[in-house]
Amino acid sequence: KKIKLLQLRSGLLKFSHVSQADTYKEVLLTFSQKIMLDDTRIRIMQQVTRFIDSETICEQSRSLTF
């Protein structure tokens, strides 16, 4: 399954149907390239690391705030 970027607004990042951590990180890295502040990017990646369950995440929509 592929990740769907549902919404990127007001500091809210939503994904759905996440099944592979690598794919998830790939999307996040692409997204983070648009962010100027390094500490913001680091915070996002830290949240993703905590957010990811080794291989599978519940298919229900999830969100990350930064």
Backbone as a chain_set.jsonl record, in Angstrom:
{"seq": "KKIKLLQLRSGLLKFSHVSQADTYKEVLLTFSQKIMLDDTRIRIMQQVTRFIDSETICEQSRSLTF", "coords": {"N": [[0.834, -1.197, 0.0], [0.341, 2.285, -0.588], [1.358, 5.417, 0.781], [-0.885, 7.986, 1.617], [-0.972, 11.38, 1.351], [-2.878, 13.268, 3.198], [-3.46, 15.793, 4.335], [-1.904, 18.921, 4.738], [-1.495, 21.308, 6.722], [-1.658, 24.113, 8.859], [0.343, 23.149, 10.56], [-0.206, 20.46, 10.723], [0.123, 17.116, 9.915], [-1.122, 14.638, 8.006], [-1.595, 11.16, 7.449], [-2.602, 8.224, 5.659], [-3.326, 4.711, 5.412], [-0.759, 3.548, 5.882], [1.891, 1.39, 5.494], [4.521, 0.658, 5.255], [7.533, 1.456, 6.813], [9.767, 2.594, 5.553], [8.691, 3.761, 3.248], [7.045, 5.625, 4.417], [8.921, 7.257, 5.731], [10.224, 8.195, 3.524], [8.336, 9.859, 2.293], [8.115, 11.73, 4.326], [10.703, 12.799, 4.341], [10.77, 14.026, 1.869], [8.818, 15.919, 2.327], [10.022, 17.3, 4.441], [12.062, 18.645, 3.2], [10.991, 20.937, 2.363], [10.879, 22.467, 4.516], [12.294, 25.076, 6.319], [13.575, 25.36, 8.832], [15.898, 23.516, 10.647], [15.587, 22.357, 13.192], [12.882, 21.975, 13.352], [12.499, 20.058, 11.399], [13.951, 17.971, 12.521], [12.424, 17.485, 14.816], [10.073, 16.551, 13.636], [10.971, 14.173, 12.405], [11.718, 12.761, 14.673], [9.271, 12.366, 15.884], [8.093, 10.777, 13.969], [9.683, 8.526, 14.117], [8.945, 7.577, 16.636], [6.344, 7.167, 16.075], [6.09, 5.203, 14.127], [5.39, 1.786, 13.841], [7.297, -0.897, 13.824], [6.77, -2.364, 11.165], [4.098, -2.164, 10.372], [1.34, 0.076, 10.454], [-1.705, 1.021, 11.898], [-4.425, 1.145, 9.648], [-6.167, 3.18, 9.868], [-6.639, 6.688, 9.616], [-3.918, 8.751, 10.527], [-2.17, 11.266, 12.439], [0.37, 13.807, 12.624], [1.779, 16.252, 14.649], [3.628, 19.292, 14.602]], "CA": [[0.0, 0.0, 0.0], [1.089, 3.525, -0.63], [0.929, 6.443, 1.717], [-1.643, 9.09, 1.034], [-0.843, 12.617, 2.105], [-4.239, 13.781, 3.242], [-3.576, 17.21, 4.621], [-0.71, 19.577, 5.255], [-2.062, 22.617, 7.0], [-1.631, 24.513, 10.261], [1.237, 22.303, 11.336], [-0.767, 19.127, 10.898], [0.513, 16.242, 8.819], [-1.952, 13.437, 8.119], [-1.343, 10.096, 6.495], [-3.48, 7.073, 5.799], [-2.879, 3.482, 4.752], [0.693, 3.442, 5.98], [2.241, 0.005, 5.778], [5.968, 0.47, 5.289], [8.241, 2.56, 7.456], [10.636, 3.251, 4.584], [7.857, 4.61, 2.4], [6.598, 6.717, 5.268], [10.048, 8.16, 5.913], [10.51, 8.813, 2.224], [7.389, 10.968, 2.15], [8.471, 12.742, 5.314], [11.928, 13.459, 3.908], [10.368, 14.913, 0.784], [8.114, 17.025, 2.969], [10.927, 18.076, 5.281], [12.906, 19.478, 2.358], [10.304, 22.21, 2.181], [10.925, 23.176, 5.79], [13.543, 25.802, 6.444], [14.224, 25.186, 10.121], [16.39, 22.17, 10.899], [15.056, 21.784, 14.427], [11.528, 21.53, 13.048], [12.648, 18.818, 10.654], [14.38, 16.959, 13.481], [11.274, 17.155, 15.66], [9.168, 15.73, 12.844], [11.548, 12.847, 12.247], [11.667, 12.101, 15.972], [7.895, 11.935, 16.069], [7.858, 9.68, 13.035], [10.365, 7.363, 14.679], [8.094, 7.057, 17.711], [5.034, 6.898, 15.491], [6.125, 4.002, 13.305], [5.441, 0.478, 14.494], [8.257, -1.514, 12.908], [6.398, -2.521, 9.76], [2.711, -1.839, 10.048], [0.59, 1.044, 11.247], [-3.145, 0.876, 11.676], [-4.822, 1.822, 8.417], [-6.961, 4.36, 10.2], [-5.865, 7.907, 9.409], [-3.096, 9.192, 11.651], [-1.678, 12.624, 12.235], [1.549, 14.247, 13.356], [1.826, 17.707, 14.8], [4.999, 19.753, 14.786]], "C": [[0.868, 1.246, 0.0], [0.51, 4.519, 0.363], [0.134, 7.513, 0.981], [-1.474, 10.309, 1.931], [-2.196, 13.304, 2.072], [-4.294, 15.291, 3.414], [-2.266, 17.746, 5.174], [-1.068, 21.027, 5.493], [-1.985, 22.907, 8.493], [-0.777, 23.588, 11.114], [0.692, 20.916, 11.583], [-0.461, 18.274, 9.672], [-0.257, 14.945, 8.968], [-1.618, 12.423, 7.029], [-2.375, 8.992, 6.686], [-2.907, 5.901, 5.032], [-1.359, 3.368, 4.724], [1.049, 2.004, 6.313], [3.74, -0.228, 5.852], [6.677, 1.697, 5.824], [9.108, 3.32, 6.459], [9.845, 4.213, 3.698], [7.422, 5.845, 3.175], [7.707, 7.749, 5.432], [10.379, 8.89, 4.622], [9.609, 10.015, 1.996], [7.748, 12.103, 3.09], [9.721, 13.501, 4.904], [11.628, 14.438, 2.789], [9.691, 16.151, 1.352], [9.082, 17.932, 3.727], [11.852, 18.979, 4.471], [12.28, 20.849, 2.14], [10.349, 23.057, 3.452], [12.295, 23.812, 5.98], [14.302, 25.488, 7.726], [14.61, 23.741, 10.388], [15.768, 21.555, 12.144], [13.619, 21.311, 14.23], [11.579, 20.186, 12.337], [13.026, 17.676, 11.602], [13.219, 16.529, 14.359], [10.312, 16.248, 14.91], [9.703, 14.312, 12.727], [11.531, 12.072, 13.561], [10.265, 11.573, 16.235], [7.579, 10.752, 15.18], [8.48, 8.403, 13.577], [9.523, 6.736, 15.78], [6.775, 6.545, 17.155], [4.98, 5.557, 14.759], [6.232, 2.739, 14.147], [6.118, -0.431, 13.49], [7.836, -1.645, 11.457], [5.002, -1.995, 9.437], [2.101, -0.826, 11.005], [-0.879, 0.835, 10.91], [-3.557, 1.701, 10.461], [-5.687, 3.055, 8.657], [-6.074, 5.594, 10.057], [-5.148, 8.322, 10.686], [-2.639, 10.619, 11.394], [-0.457, 12.895, 13.099], [1.471, 15.759, 13.475], [3.271, 18.109, 15.043], [5.01, 21.251, 15.033]], "O": [[1.983, 1.25, 0.522], [-0.665, 4.46, 0.727], [0.46, 7.884, -0.147], [-1.794, 10.27, 3.119], [-2.606, 13.851, 1.049], [-5.06, 15.982, 2.743], [-1.606, 17.093, 5.981], [-0.964, 21.867, 4.6], [-2.229, 22.015, 9.306], [-1.128, 23.28, 12.252], [1.082, 20.258, 12.547], [-0.751, 18.663, 8.541], [-0.073, 14.224, 9.949], [-1.393, 12.767, 5.868], [-2.951, 8.854, 7.765], [-2.103, 6.075, 4.116], [-0.758, 3.123, 3.678], [0.564, 1.455, 7.303], [4.185, -1.208, 6.449], [6.462, 2.818, 5.363], [9.181, 4.548, 6.508], [10.28, 5.334, 3.435], [7.43, 6.961, 2.655], [7.48, 8.951, 5.294], [10.765, 10.059, 4.635], [10.069, 11.068, 1.555], [7.699, 13.276, 2.721], [9.799, 14.715, 5.095], [12.165, 15.546, 2.76], [9.949, 17.276, 0.923], [8.983, 19.158, 3.669], [12.369, 19.966, 4.993], [12.966, 21.804, 1.775], [9.915, 24.209, 3.463], [13.326, 23.158, 5.82], [15.526, 25.363, 7.713], [13.763, 22.848, 10.361], [15.455, 20.364, 12.157], [13.188, 20.352, 14.87], [10.795, 19.285, 12.637], [12.498, 16.568, 11.504], [13.046, 15.339, 14.62], [9.792, 15.286, 15.476], [8.96, 13.351, 12.929], [11.348, 10.855, 13.56], [10.095, 10.467, 16.747], [6.877, 9.828, 15.591], [7.88, 7.331, 13.507], [9.397, 5.514, 15.855], [6.172, 5.615, 17.692], [3.959, 4.869, 14.771], [7.063, 2.646, 15.05], [5.57, -0.703, 12.422], [8.495, -1.081, 10.584], [4.765, -1.45, 8.359], [2.326, -0.876, 12.214], [-1.236, 0.514, 9.776], [-3.087, 2.823, 10.275], [-5.905, 3.865, 7.756], [-4.88, 5.537, 10.351], [-5.705, 8.251, 11.781], [-2.713, 11.115, 10.27], [-0.275, 12.296, 14.158], [1.136, 16.455, 12.516], [4.045, 17.349, 15.624], [6.076, 21.839, 15.213]]}, "num_chains": 1, "name": "protein.A"}
